[in-house]
Amino acid sequence: MKKFRVGILGATGMVGQRFVSLLAHHPWFDVVVLAASPRSAGQEYRVAVEGRWMMTTPIPEAMAALTVLRVEEDIDAITSQVQLVFCALDLEKEKIKEIEEAYASRGIVVVSNNSAHRWTPDIPMLIPEVNGEHLELIHAQRKARGWTRGCIVVKPNCSLQSFVPVLHALRQYGIARVLVSTYQALSGAGKTLASWPEMQDNVIPFIGGEEEKTEKEPLKIWGRIVGDHVEPATTPLISATCVRVPVSDGHLATVSVSFAKKVTSDEIIAAWRQFSNPLTALKLPFAPEPFITYFSEDNRPQTNLDRMIGNGMGIAIGRLRPDPLFDWKFVALSHNTIRGAAGGAILIAELLVAKEYIHRPLSS
Ligand SMILES: NC(=O)c1ccc[n+]([C@@H]2O[C@H](COP(=O)([O-])OP(=O)(O)OC[C@H]3O[C@@H](n4cnc5c(N)ncnc54)[C@H](OP(=O)(O)O)[C@@H]3O)[C@@H](O)[C@H]2O)c1
């Protein structure tokens, strides 16, 4: 099969490196451009990330020798080589919006990890298994902006990837209120214990902007398309506390939930086990099977043991039990830089291919 030619913007950072390692042998995507700031540009990728390569596997050979380009100054050179870019930049929001729109206006499909465009009404914010149908907004987005081939699709925040799909599987019972606490890994801040020694033997009870995103983004994901925009859902009411813990990867969430209808633990577990995954029939390379795994052991899921479930794309849940204040409570886990960042974005790109929102490859 001819592959799509893709680029990574912000390829030298934590999420960018994760894209590089996950895309090394992708059956549909061929990484031909790596771009970052002028600080890294002009160097071979292996040199640009020397001393800051944070993945546990070596730099893929095919990408190690690519010369890093500048995201802004080299836009013409980049857009002449690729059909799609993954965006993992860390910059001010307005700048990121400008860059993503500049790429889309030149005919490039942009799949972004950034929060800059998450609340732009005509830009879909996607968890493919939950609201893949929001991709239909791309038609209105292209029409309104005069884009023919380009578009922007964003991935929601990493903190909510574990519990939103799990609650989605229970929506038939009417989710009324949710209390969630997230225990978030260091890699979510682009760091490791070596680069953030203050995190040793420590928990930090604040992650800027995270609680607001965790409370609000699910409502756009559960929203419905009305004309040229998404109308966010008005329920459930979500209250979130997000803290940083000294683990390398994996965001764990404790969740309490109340439902409009009575539901038993057997019904909940059955709903998780029988979750009808709309991606199954599409056979996307990064879609995990199963998507949701329920553990009956009391001491699961564990961050270290279970974050790589489904190659880091699956959701692990456990400890379902009655809640004296709400109805039920449980624990959920997902890998923050795979499902929650690069892998989640790659899955979106695969869905864009499957649904023919991206044109056929230029060459083999
Ligand atoms: N880490 C996670 O788990 C996670 C999860 C979901 C979403 N995100 C989001 O993903 C984005 C990237 O996060 P990260 O942790 O990977 O950040 P990071 O490690 O700080 O990497 C930032 C990247 O942006 C590039 N960059 C910075 N300034 C630039 C400029 N002026 N022009 C062009 N490129 C520039 C950097 O290039 P240089 O190396 O050349 O400076 C680097 O490649 C952030 O917006 C973050 O909020 C992160």
The ligand as a Gaussian input file, in Angstrom:
#p B3LYP/6-31G(d) Opt

LIG

0 1
 N        3.331000      15.464000      27.619000
 C        2.078000      14.997000      27.544000
 O        1.707000      13.943000      28.076000
 C        1.054000      15.772000      26.774000
 C       -0.183000      15.184000      26.612000
 C       -1.131000      15.823000      25.844000
 C       -0.834000      17.048000      25.273000
 N        0.374000      17.635000      25.480000
 C        0.618000      18.921000      24.815000
 O        1.501000      18.694000      23.723000
 C        2.342000      19.829000      23.541000
 C        3.789000      19.400000      23.577000
 O        4.084000      18.916000      24.875000
 P        5.526000      18.353000      25.232000
 O        5.407000      17.825000      26.610000
 O        5.997000      17.458000      24.166000
 O        6.412000      19.733000      25.199000
 P        7.999000      19.865000      25.069000
 O        8.680000      18.619000      25.459000
 O        8.355000      21.140000      25.754000
 O        8.231000      20.067000      23.474000
 C        7.859000      21.259000      22.814000
 C        8.162000      21.206000      21.325000
 O        7.771000      22.455000      20.747000
 C        8.877000      23.002000      20.026000
 N        8.873000      24.458000      20.079000
 C        8.947000      25.243000      21.171000
 N        9.007000      26.556000      20.794000
 C        8.928000      26.559000      19.443000
 C        8.933000      27.598000      18.461000
 N        9.034000      28.886000      18.795000
 N        8.825000      27.252000      17.156000
 C        8.756000      25.968000      16.786000
 N        8.784000      24.922000      17.670000
 C        8.848000      25.237000      18.982000
 C       10.111000      22.455000      20.717000
 O       11.226000      22.532000      19.843000
 P       12.739000      22.727000      20.401000
 O       13.154000      21.402000      20.953000
 O       13.492000      23.108000      19.179000
 O       12.691000      23.802000      21.434000
 C        9.659000      21.022000      21.003000
 O        9.792000      20.251000      19.835000
 C        1.995000      20.810000      24.662000
 O        1.108000      21.775000      24.165000
 C        1.330000      19.952000      25.708000
 O        0.412000      20.693000      26.470000
 C        1.338000      17.014000      26.205000

